[in-house]
Amino acid sequence: MGERYDPMAAYLANGVLEEFRKMTNEWLKFQKELFKYESKTGEIRQADLLKEFHMSSDTLKKWRKNGLPSINRGGSVFYLLEDLHDFYY
């Protein structure tokens, strides 16, 4: 027996693919921006990360809660660029 076209399945599949495309594009954009940011120490200050990448502090708090390592030094919080690449990957 031949398979029949199911418009609902096609609609759902298209929605899943669109969501995947959106997430992939967001990831690529973030990775490209990280590569543009140069640092002699390989770090970025939390305030710069929030400003340069237009992130909310809530998003960063969630990332830290989910395992993103940070460095506290001199009253400031820093993140290694490598950790950001790996975490967002």
Order of alpha helices (4+ residues) and beta strands (2+ residues): alpha-beta-alpha-alpha-beta-beta-alpha
